[in-house]
Amino acid sequence: MNIFALNGSPRKNWNTAILLNKVLEGAASQNANTELIELYDLNFKGCTSCFFCKRKDREHGTCAMKDDLTPILERLKTADAIVLGSPIYFMNITSAMTAFLERFLFSNIIYSLEIPTVYPRKISSGFIYTMNVTENQADEYGVKINLKAIQNAMTRILGWTPELLFSYNTYQFTDYSKYESSMFSEEIKAKHKATQFPIDCENAFNMGKKLVMPQ
Ligand SMILES: Cc1cc2nc3c(=O)[nH]c(=O)nc-3n(C[C@H](O)[C@H](O)[C@H](O)COP(=O)(O)O)c2cc1C
């Protein structure tokens, strides 16, 4: 079993990355091969609407753009499971994750009523979201609604309804005293980090185990 994690945060050792690594640890505990891909290390753009992937005279499922994402998209065709992680920026996933998904998902769709996907296999998937707001605030701002369209596309294209993990109220700075942050209480943030974040990590580990269990 090969599982790939894609980090849509520019920060490599923070909330999203920690949770993605827990997913991979859970998958590794079931003897899966794991790989973490840092999207912010790659030089790539989102879809440029060339529609090469939808031409009748070309192999479907291939994005024609050539950049650092090209070999990654090829490697993802060998995945048995994939987990994506993104911080929430302006109540949605980050620009890097959006650009990646435009290329990965759209190149595996053709405009056919009969064929829902040209992705070569059915794979399990997960999506981890980390955000500063609390769960109540996220619901108030419609965050889950904003994320639904991509989740539906993943279900259709990868053949599996993604497992979801929402990590709220994340700790954002190593030293809150250095930043203007009077909107939040550092004390409450620290308490949440000490009590809830370990539970989020445990849930991420269990997600990893589940994603690589034979379907
Ligand atoms: C540009 C930017 C926009 C953000 N917008 C939001 C937002 O709309 N809602 C929210 O809850 N958090 C927002 N945040 C906070 C991040 O989602 C949060 O700190 C997240 O856990 C960061 O993930 P990381 O620690 O893995 O980098 C924003 C952060 C940045 C840098």
The ligand as a Gaussian input file, in Angstrom:
#p B3LYP/6-31G(d) Opt

LIG

0 1
 C       -3.416000      34.162000       5.036000
 C       -4.084000      33.520000       6.222000
 C       -5.470000      33.507000       6.298000
 C       -6.112000      32.873000       7.354000
 N       -7.482000      32.842000       7.371000
 C       -8.115000      32.139000       8.341000
 C       -9.534000      32.040000       8.342000
 O      -10.225000      32.554000       7.471000
 N      -10.113000      31.329000       9.332000
 C       -9.377000      30.708000      10.308000
 O       -9.960000      30.062000      11.164000
 N       -8.036000      30.778000      10.324000
 C       -7.388000      31.472000       9.362000
 N       -6.021000      31.532000       9.368000
 C       -5.262000      30.779000      10.405000
 C       -4.844000      29.390000       9.958000
 O       -5.888000      28.687000       9.318000
 C       -4.424000      28.532000      11.152000
 O       -3.465000      29.188000      11.907000
 C       -3.930000      27.168000      10.686000
 O       -3.960000      26.257000      11.738000
 C       -2.500000      27.272000      10.151000
 O       -2.029000      26.007000       9.785000
 P       -0.473000      25.642000       9.988000
 O       -0.196000      25.826000      11.449000
 O       -0.363000      24.226000       9.562000
 O        0.300000      26.542000       9.107000
 C       -5.345000      32.216000       8.361000
 C       -3.942000      32.269000       8.288000
 C       -3.309000      32.918000       7.237000
 C       -1.811000      32.928000       7.190000

